[in-house]
Amino acid sequence: MTDEAVHILVVDDDLRLREVLKRYLMKNGFLVTTAESAEDARGKLASLSFDLLVLDIMMPGESGLELTESLRRDSQVPILLLTARGEPDDRIAGLESGADDYMAKPFEPRELVLRINSILRRVPRPAEPPAAVRLGRWIFAPAREELRCGDEAIRLTAAEASLLRVLAAHPGVVLTREELCEKSRINGNARTVDVQVTRLRRKIEPDSREPRYLHTVRGEGYVLRPD
């Protein structure tokens, strides 16, 4: 598995199917994370970056259609819906919710891989993601928005990960609060940026009261100075 592997989130309340799909997709070169419900998927989406979602429609609680509609309000991540119902009206409802494709169960795993590759060809991946940056013993991978040290990971919220990604893309460059709001997924104002910086420092700094990496430049903004 390489850092360039497509990262897929499989969401289904059927444990057996989740494991079957995970094994098959990984065998075909994908990086795979699974979730058992829409709520579980939201947690994974808040801390990890995915290239595509394989999402079951019929789940307890929030359905796959409802999750798709919700995600489409602020995300264009490709979504392939799975359902036991394959009538035309069901397929239309899935596509109208914002999904990129729709497959009825049961299906051949090989066809799923072909459908995934077809979607990915239509939705080009970003070219040349920013290089990983080192912050002490931690490595931040902007493409995945993950902060790790070996197998250990620090959970970042979507806002924290987005803020760190923008800062990591401009190491040593002072960015104003307005620029950080515009370039990241932070909804709010300059004060909101300050709050997210404080939270991020608690996670990446040995001593958040005396920042080593994420510095405040009085009257200007913030700058990230990685190792």
SEMIMI-88527 format. One record per residue (C-alpha): residue number from 1; residue in three letters; z, x, y. Coordinates in Angstrom, 3 decimals, decimal comma, always signed. Example, Ala and Ser with C-alpha at 12.3 -4.5 7.8 and 13.67 -1.06 7.14 Angstrom:
BEGIN
<dopa->1 | torse->ALA | zz->+7,800 | xx->+12,300 | yy->-4,500>
<dopa->2 | torse->SER | zz->+7,140 | xx->+13,670 | yy->-1,060>
% end
This chain:
BEGIN
<dopa->1 | torse->MET | zz->+0,000 | xx->+0,000 | yy->+0,000>
<dopa->2 | torse->THR | zz->-0,994 | xx->+1,390 | yy->+3,406>
<dopa->3 | torse->ASP | zz->+0,167 | xx->+0,584 | yy->+6,931>
<dopa->4 | torse->GLU | zz->-3,256 | xx->-1,044 | yy->+7,443>
<dopa->5 | torse->ALA | zz->-2,742 | xx->-3,554 | yy->+4,610>
<dopa->6 | torse->VAL | zz->-3,114 | xx->-7,188 | yy->+5,644>
<dopa->7 | torse->HIS | zz->+0,343 | xx->-8,787 | yy->+5,789>
<dopa->8 | torse->ILE | zz->+0,417 | xx->-12,340 | yy->+4,393>
<dopa->9 | torse->LEU | zz->+3,272 | xx->-14,849 | yy->+4,526>
<dopa->10 | torse->VAL | zz->+3,242 | xx->-17,246 | yy->+1,550>
<dopa->11 | torse->VAL | zz->+5,266 | xx->-20,408 | yy->+2,220>
<dopa->12 | torse->ASP | zz->+5,896 | xx->-22,766 | yy->-0,702>
<dopa->13 | torse->ASP | zz->+8,977 | xx->-24,507 | yy->-2,113>
<dopa->14 | torse->ASP | zz->+7,780 | xx->-23,787 | yy->-5,684>
<dopa->15 | torse->LEU | zz->+9,413 | xx->-20,492 | yy->-6,705>
<dopa->16 | torse->ARG | zz->+7,076 | xx->-19,944 | yy->-9,651>
<dopa->17 | torse->LEU | zz->+3,959 | xx->-20,391 | yy->-7,520>
<dopa->18 | torse->ARG | zz->+5,354 | xx->-18,136 | yy->-4,779>
<dopa->19 | torse->GLU | zz->+5,928 | xx->-15,329 | yy->-7,261>
<dopa->20 | torse->VAL | zz->+2,536 | xx->-15,795 | yy->-8,944>
<dopa->21 | torse->LEU | zz->+0,736 | xx->-15,670 | yy->-5,606>
<dopa->22 | torse->LYS | zz->+2,783 | xx->-12,708 | yy->-4,422>
<dopa->23 | torse->ARG | zz->+1,951 | xx->-10,663 | yy->-7,517>
<dopa->24 | torse->TYR | zz->-1,735 | xx->-11,583 | yy->-7,441>
<dopa->25 | torse->LEU | zz->-2,200 | xx->-10,952 | yy->-3,725>
<dopa->26 | torse->MET | zz->-0,359 | xx->-7,625 | yy->-3,895>
<dopa->27 | torse->LYS | zz->-2,557 | xx->-6,659 | yy->-6,851>
<dopa->28 | torse->ASN | zz->-5,520 | xx->-7,273 | yy->-4,530>
<dopa->29 | torse->GLY | zz->-4,190 | xx->-4,939 | yy->-1,848>
<dopa->30 | torse->PHE | zz->-2,278 | xx->-7,303 | yy->+0,438>
<dopa->31 | torse->LEU | zz->+1,237 | xx->-6,850 | yy->+1,763>
<dopa->32 | torse->VAL | zz->+3,091 | xx->-10,088 | yy->+0,934>
<dopa->33 | torse->THR | zz->+6,270 | xx->-11,755 | yy->+2,180>
<dopa->34 | torse->THR | zz->+7,389 | xx->-15,160 | yy->+0,863>
<dopa->35 | torse->ALA | zz->+9,361 | xx->-18,081 | yy->+2,278>
<dopa->36 | torse->GLU | zz->+10,684 | xx->-21,187 | yy->+0,530>
<dopa->37 | torse->SER | zz->+10,543 | xx->-23,605 | yy->+3,468>
<dopa->38 | torse->ALA | zz->+9,310 | xx->-24,024 | yy->+7,023>
<dopa->39 | torse->GLU | zz->+12,767 | xx->-23,048 | yy->+8,267>
<dopa->40 | torse->ASP | zz->+12,691 | xx->-19,888 | yy->+6,168>
<dopa->41 | torse->ALA | zz->+9,163 | xx->-19,157 | yy->+7,419>
<dopa->42 | torse->ARG | zz->+10,274 | xx->-19,470 | yy->+11,049>
<dopa->43 | torse->GLY | zz->+12,939 | xx->-16,855 | yy->+10,415>
<dopa->44 | torse->LYS | zz->+10,383 | xx->-14,459 | yy->+8,919>
<dopa->45 | torse->LEU | zz->+7,931 | xx->-15,105 | yy->+11,766>
<dopa->46 | torse->ALA | zz->+10,633 | xx->-14,314 | yy->+14,317>
<dopa->47 | torse->SER | zz->+11,241 | xx->-10,842 | yy->+12,901>
<dopa->48 | torse->LEU | zz->+7,924 | xx->-9,784 | yy->+11,337>
<dopa->49 | torse->SER | zz->+4,256 | xx->-9,777 | yy->+12,274>
<dopa->50 | torse->PHE | zz->+1,738 | xx->-11,428 | yy->+9,941>
<dopa->51 | torse->ASP | zz->-2,051 | xx->-11,386 | yy->+9,726>
<dopa->52 | torse->LEU | zz->-2,337 | xx->-14,701 | yy->+7,877>
<dopa->53 | torse->LEU | zz->-0,196 | xx->-17,555 | yy->+6,511>
<dopa->54 | torse->VAL | zz->-0,729 | xx->-19,313 | yy->+3,164>
<dopa->55 | torse->LEU | zz->+1,193 | xx->-22,525 | yy->+3,733>
<dopa->56 | torse->ASP | zz->+2,005 | xx->-25,429 | yy->+1,417>
<dopa->57 | torse->ILE | zz->+1,794 | xx->-28,852 | yy->+3,051>
<dopa->58 | torse->MET | zz->+4,238 | xx->-30,841 | yy->+0,905>
<dopa->59 | torse->MET | zz->+7,669 | xx->-29,260 | yy->+1,395>
<dopa->60 | torse->PRO | zz->+11,145 | xx->-30,741 | yy->+1,878>
<dopa->61 | torse->GLY | zz->+12,128 | xx->-30,955 | yy->+5,518>
<dopa->62 | torse->GLU | zz->+9,444 | xx->-29,847 | yy->+7,962>
<dopa->63 | torse->SER | zz->+6,019 | xx->-30,169 | yy->+6,330>
<dopa->64 | torse->GLY | zz->+3,266 | xx->-27,590 | yy->+6,387>
<dopa->65 | torse->LEU | zz->+1,239 | xx->-29,787 | yy->+8,743>
<dopa->66 | torse->GLU | zz->+4,145 | xx->-30,035 | yy->+11,183>
<dopa->67 | torse->LEU | zz->+4,744 | xx->-26,285 | yy->+11,043>
<dopa->68 | torse->THR | zz->+1,031 | xx->-25,606 | yy->+11,633>
<dopa->69 | torse->GLU | zz->+0,931 | xx->-27,910 | yy->+14,654>
<dopa->70 | torse->SER | zz->+4,067 | xx->-26,273 | yy->+16,045>
<dopa->71 | torse->LEU | zz->+2,760 | xx->-22,734 | yy->+15,569>
<dopa->72 | torse->ARG | zz->-0,550 | xx->-23,561 | yy->+17,200>
<dopa->73 | torse->ARG | zz->+1,209 | xx->-24,206 | yy->+20,510>
<dopa->74 | torse->ASP | zz->+1,628 | xx->-20,475 | yy->+21,092>
<dopa->75 | torse->SER | zz->+0,094 | xx->-18,606 | yy->+18,143>
<dopa->76 | torse->GLN | zz->-3,395 | xx->-18,068 | yy->+16,752>
<dopa->77 | torse->VAL | zz->-2,287 | xx->-16,522 | yy->+13,449>
<dopa->78 | torse->PRO | zz->-4,782 | xx->-17,660 | yy->+10,770>
<dopa->79 | torse->ILE | zz->-3,414 | xx->-20,394 | yy->+8,476>
<dopa->80 | torse->LEU | zz->-4,685 | xx->-21,474 | yy->+5,059>
<dopa->81 | torse->LEU | zz->-3,112 | xx->-24,734 | yy->+3,875>
<dopa->82 | torse->LEU | zz->-2,375 | xx->-25,581 | yy->+0,237>
<dopa->83 | torse->THR | zz->-1,814 | xx->-29,109 | yy->-1,021>
<dopa->84 | torse->ALA | zz->-1,755 | xx->-31,184 | yy->-4,180>
<dopa->85 | torse->ARG | zz->-3,747 | xx->-33,831 | yy->-2,290>
<dopa->86 | torse->GLY | zz->-7,452 | xx->-33,091 | yy->-1,946>
<dopa->87 | torse->GLU | zz->-8,865 | xx->-36,288 | yy->-0,455>
<dopa->88 | torse->PRO | zz->-11,228 | xx->-35,905 | yy->+2,528>
<dopa->89 | torse->ASP | zz->-8,721 | xx->-37,528 | yy->+4,897>
<dopa->90 | torse->ASP | zz->-6,059 | xx->-35,003 | yy->+3,840>
<dopa->91 | torse->ARG | zz->-8,452 | xx->-32,100 | yy->+4,379>
<dopa->92 | torse->ILE | zz->-9,413 | xx->-33,424 | yy->+7,807>
<dopa->93 | torse->ALA | zz->-5,756 | xx->-33,845 | yy->+8,767>
<dopa->94 | torse->GLY | zz->-5,080 | xx->-30,242 | yy->+7,777>
<dopa->95 | torse->LEU | zz->-7,952 | xx->-28,883 | yy->+9,833>
<dopa->96 | torse->GLU | zz->-7,065 | xx->-31,101 | yy->+12,790>
<dopa->97 | torse->SER | zz->-3,545 | xx->-29,679 | yy->+12,754>
<dopa->98 | torse->GLY | zz->-5,039 | xx->-26,262 | yy->+13,533>
<dopa->99 | torse->ALA | zz->-5,462 | xx->-24,717 | yy->+10,078>
<dopa->100 | torse->ASP | zz->-8,371 | xx->-22,352 | yy->+9,458>
<dopa->101 | torse->ASP | zz->-8,989 | xx->-23,465 | yy->+5,877>
<dopa->102 | torse->TYR | zz->-7,678 | xx->-25,861 | yy->+3,238>
<dopa->103 | torse->MET | zz->-7,363 | xx->-25,596 | yy->-0,556>
<dopa->104 | torse->ALA | zz->-6,350 | xx->-28,291 | yy->-3,034>
<dopa->105 | torse->LYS | zz->-4,051 | xx->-27,489 | yy->-5,956>
<dopa->106 | torse->PRO | zz->-4,600 | xx->-26,444 | yy->-8,649>
<dopa->107 | torse->PHE | zz->-6,856 | xx->-23,567 | yy->-7,631>
<dopa->108 | torse->GLU | zz->-8,051 | xx->-20,254 | yy->-8,968>
<dopa->109 | torse->PRO | zz->-6,169 | xx->-17,308 | yy->-7,389>
<dopa->110 | torse->ARG | zz->-9,480 | xx->-15,455 | yy->-7,166>
<dopa->111 | torse->GLU | zz->-10,870 | xx->-18,212 | yy->-4,948>
<dopa->112 | torse->LEU | zz->-7,778 | xx->-17,954 | yy->-2,747>
<dopa->113 | torse->VAL | zz->-8,480 | xx->-14,248 | yy->-2,214>
<dopa->114 | torse->LEU | zz->-12,105 | xx->-15,032 | yy->-1,342>
<dopa->115 | torse->ARG | zz->-11,000 | xx->-17,697 | yy->+1,143>
<dopa->116 | torse->ILE | zz->-8,473 | xx->-15,300 | yy->+2,720>
<dopa->117 | torse->ASN | zz->-11,098 | xx->-12,586 | yy->+3,110>
<dopa->118 | torse->SER | zz->-13,505 | xx->-15,105 | yy->+4,597>
<dopa->119 | torse->ILE | zz->-10,931 | xx->-16,147 | yy->+7,212>
<dopa->120 | torse->LEU | zz->-10,121 | xx->-12,535 | yy->+8,046>
<dopa->121 | torse->ARG | zz->-13,800 | xx->-11,757 | yy->+8,595>
<dopa->122 | torse->ARG | zz->-13,974 | xx->-14,588 | yy->+11,128>
<dopa->123 | torse->VAL | zz->-10,771 | xx->-13,465 | yy->+12,867>
<dopa->124 | torse->PRO | zz->-11,108 | xx->-9,744 | yy->+13,624>
<dopa->125 | torse->ARG | zz->-7,917 | xx->-7,722 | yy->+13,571>
<dopa->126 | torse->PRO | zz->-6,910 | xx->-5,787 | yy->+16,686>
<dopa->127 | torse->ALA | zz->-8,537 | xx->-2,373 | yy->+16,842>
<dopa->128 | torse->GLU | zz->-6,418 | xx->+0,765 | yy->+16,765>
<dopa->129 | torse->PRO | zz->-2,843 | xx->-0,481 | yy->+17,129>
<dopa->130 | torse->PRO | zz->-0,481 | xx->+1,724 | yy->+19,142>
<dopa->131 | torse->ALA | zz->+1,032 | xx->+4,659 | yy->+17,289>
<dopa->132 | torse->ALA | zz->+4,524 | xx->+4,393 | yy->+15,858>
<dopa->133 | torse->VAL | zz->+7,311 | xx->+5,764 | yy->+18,038>
<dopa->134 | torse->ARG | zz->+10,540 | xx->+7,468 | yy->+17,019>
<dopa->135 | torse->LEU | zz->+13,844 | xx->+6,418 | yy->+18,539>
<dopa->136 | torse->GLY | zz->+16,393 | xx->+8,724 | yy->+16,969>
<dopa->137 | torse->ARG | zz->+16,545 | xx->+7,883 | yy->+13,273>
<dopa->138 | torse->TRP | zz->+14,549 | xx->+4,685 | yy->+13,803>
<dopa->139 | torse->ILE | zz->+10,767 | xx->+4,323 | yy->+13,677>
<dopa->140 | torse->PHE | zz->+9,141 | xx->+1,426 | yy->+15,511>
<dopa->141 | torse->ALA | zz->+5,752 | xx->+0,336 | yy->+14,148>
<dopa->142 | torse->PRO | zz->+4,064 | xx->-1,714 | yy->+16,918>
<dopa->143 | torse->ALA | zz->+1,422 | xx->-3,165 | yy->+14,605>
<dopa->144 | torse->ARG | zz->+4,150 | xx->-4,772 | yy->+12,486>
<dopa->145 | torse->GLU | zz->+6,733 | xx->-5,040 | yy->+15,259>
<dopa->146 | torse->GLU | zz->+9,214 | xx->-3,544 | yy->+12,796>
<dopa->147 | torse->LEU | zz->+12,065 | xx->-1,128 | yy->+13,473>
<dopa->148 | torse->ARG | zz->+12,977 | xx->+0,774 | yy->+10,316>
<dopa->149 | torse->CYS | zz->+14,706 | xx->+3,820 | yy->+8,882>
<dopa->150 | torse->GLY | zz->+13,460 | xx->+4,117 | yy->+5,307>
<dopa->151 | torse->ASP | zz->+14,421 | xx->+0,886 | yy->+3,510>
<dopa->152 | torse->GLU | zz->+16,840 | xx->-0,105 | yy->+6,265>
<dopa->153 | torse->ALA | zz->+15,512 | xx->-2,400 | yy->+8,985>
<dopa->154 | torse->ILE | zz->+16,860 | xx->-3,757 | yy->+12,254>
<dopa->155 | torse->ARG | zz->+16,066 | xx->-7,409 | yy->+12,747>
<dopa->156 | torse->LEU | zz->+14,331 | xx->-7,978 | yy->+16,064>
<dopa->157 | torse->THR | zz->+13,783 | xx->-11,368 | yy->+17,640>
<dopa->158 | torse->ALA | zz->+10,231 | xx->-12,237 | yy->+18,663>
<dopa->159 | torse->ALA | zz->+11,072 | xx->-11,517 | yy->+22,310>
<dopa->160 | torse->GLU | zz->+12,747 | xx->-8,175 | yy->+21,510>
<dopa->161 | torse->ALA | zz->+9,890 | xx->-7,059 | yy->+19,268>
<dopa->162 | torse->SER | zz->+7,280 | xx->-8,059 | yy->+21,840>
<dopa->163 | torse->LEU | zz->+9,153 | xx->-6,272 | yy->+24,633>
<dopa->164 | torse->LEU | zz->+9,510 | xx->-3,091 | yy->+22,572>
<dopa->165 | torse->ARG | zz->+5,834 | xx->-3,249 | yy->+21,571>
<dopa->166 | torse->VAL | zz->+4,731 | xx->-3,353 | yy->+25,215>
<dopa->167 | torse->LEU | zz->+7,072 | xx->-0,516 | yy->+26,203>
<dopa->168 | torse->ALA | zz->+6,001 | xx->+1,575 | yy->+23,185>
<dopa->169 | torse->ALA | zz->+2,354 | xx->+1,145 | yy->+24,185>
<dopa->170 | torse->HIS | zz->+3,166 | xx->+2,842 | yy->+27,531>
<dopa->171 | torse->PRO | zz->+5,668 | xx->+5,626 | yy->+26,734>
<dopa->172 | torse->GLY | zz->+6,942 | xx->+7,359 | yy->+29,849>
<dopa->173 | torse->VAL | zz->+5,356 | xx->+4,752 | yy->+32,125>
<dopa->174 | torse->VAL | zz->+7,525 | xx->+2,589 | yy->+34,347>
<dopa->175 | torse->LEU | zz->+6,719 | xx->-1,113 | yy->+33,887>
<dopa->176 | torse->THR | zz->+7,934 | xx->-3,731 | yy->+36,318>
<dopa->177 | torse->ARG | zz->+9,775 | xx->-6,802 | yy->+35,121>
<dopa->178 | torse->GLU | zz->+6,774 | xx->-8,904 | yy->+36,120>
<dopa->179 | torse->GLU | zz->+4,446 | xx->-6,739 | yy->+34,019>
<dopa->180 | torse->LEU | zz->+6,768 | xx->-6,991 | yy->+31,033>
<dopa->181 | torse->CYS | zz->+6,874 | xx->-10,778 | yy->+31,354>
<dopa->182 | torse->GLU | zz->+3,085 | xx->-10,949 | yy->+31,549>
<dopa->183 | torse->LYS | zz->+2,314 | xx->-8,575 | yy->+28,683>
<dopa->184 | torse->SER | zz->+5,008 | xx->-9,738 | yy->+26,243>
<dopa->185 | torse->ARG | zz->+6,018 | xx->-13,048 | yy->+24,663>
<dopa->186 | torse->ILE | zz->+9,006 | xx->-13,403 | yy->+26,984>
<dopa->187 | torse->ASN | zz->+9,120 | xx->-16,789 | yy->+28,662>
<dopa->188 | torse->GLY | zz->+11,101 | xx->-16,619 | yy->+31,872>
<dopa->189 | torse->ASN | zz->+11,576 | xx->-14,433 | yy->+34,907>
<dopa->190 | torse->ALA | zz->+12,877 | xx->-10,988 | yy->+35,859>
<dopa->191 | torse->ARG | zz->+16,408 | xx->-11,986 | yy->+34,877>
<dopa->192 | torse->THR | zz->+15,161 | xx->-12,971 | yy->+31,408>
<dopa->193 | torse->VAL | zz->+13,652 | xx->-9,498 | yy->+31,007>
<dopa->194 | torse->ASP | zz->+16,993 | xx->-7,928 | yy->+31,974>
<dopa->195 | torse->VAL | zz->+18,777 | xx->-9,976 | yy->+29,311>
<dopa->196 | torse->GLN | zz->+16,267 | xx->-8,983 | yy->+26,616>
<dopa->197 | torse->VAL | zz->+16,510 | xx->-5,306 | yy->+27,615>
<dopa->198 | torse->THR | zz->+20,308 | xx->-5,476 | yy->+27,273>
<dopa->199 | torse->ARG | zz->+19,996 | xx->-7,018 | yy->+23,799>
<dopa->200 | torse->LEU | zz->+17,369 | xx->-4,503 | yy->+22,741>
<dopa->201 | torse->ARG | zz->+19,506 | xx->-1,568 | yy->+23,886>
<dopa->202 | torse->ARG | zz->+22,344 | xx->-2,734 | yy->+21,648>
<dopa->203 | torse->LYS | zz->+20,008 | xx->-2,312 | yy->+18,693>
<dopa->204 | torse->ILE | zz->+18,168 | xx->+0,935 | yy->+19,489>
<dopa->205 | torse->GLU | zz->+20,625 | xx->+2,971 | yy->+21,548>
<dopa->206 | torse->PRO | zz->+23,485 | xx->+5,096 | yy->+20,129>
<dopa->207 | torse->ASP | zz->+25,434 | xx->+3,988 | yy->+23,226>
<dopa->208 | torse->SER | zz->+23,933 | xx->+1,033 | yy->+25,087>
<dopa->209 | torse->ARG | zz->+26,047 | xx->+1,850 | yy->+28,162>
<dopa->210 | torse->GLU | zz->+24,310 | xx->+5,225 | yy->+28,479>
<dopa->211 | torse->PRO | zz->+20,714 | xx->+4,604 | yy->+27,357>
<dopa->212 | torse->ARG | zz->+18,855 | xx->+7,482 | yy->+25,800>
<dopa->213 | torse->TYR | zz->+15,505 | xx->+5,788 | yy->+25,234>
<dopa->214 | torse->LEU | zz->+15,174 | xx->+2,617 | yy->+27,325>
<dopa->215 | torse->HIS | zz->+15,867 | xx->+3,550 | yy->+30,938>
<dopa->216 | torse->THR | zz->+16,230 | xx->+1,495 | yy->+34,088>
<dopa->217 | torse->VAL | zz->+14,308 | xx->+2,798 | yy->+37,098>
<dopa->218 | torse->ARG | zz->+16,114 | xx->+1,346 | yy->+40,087>
<dopa->219 | torse->GLY | zz->+13,916 | xx->-0,817 | yy->+42,261>
<dopa->220 | torse->GLU | zz->+10,946 | xx->-0,505 | yy->+39,887>
<dopa->221 | torse->GLY | zz->+11,564 | xx->-1,627 | yy->+36,316>
<dopa->222 | torse->TYR | zz->+11,977 | xx->-0,074 | yy->+32,871>
<dopa->223 | torse->VAL | zz->+10,544 | xx->+2,887 | yy->+30,967>
<dopa->224 | torse->LEU | zz->+10,717 | xx->+3,851 | yy->+27,285>
<dopa->225 | torse->ARG | zz->+11,103 | xx->+7,553 | yy->+26,564>
<dopa->226 | torse->PRO | zz->+10,905 | xx->+7,990 | yy->+22,765>
<dopa->227 | torse->ASP | zz->+11,660 | xx->+11,263 | yy->+20,938>
% end
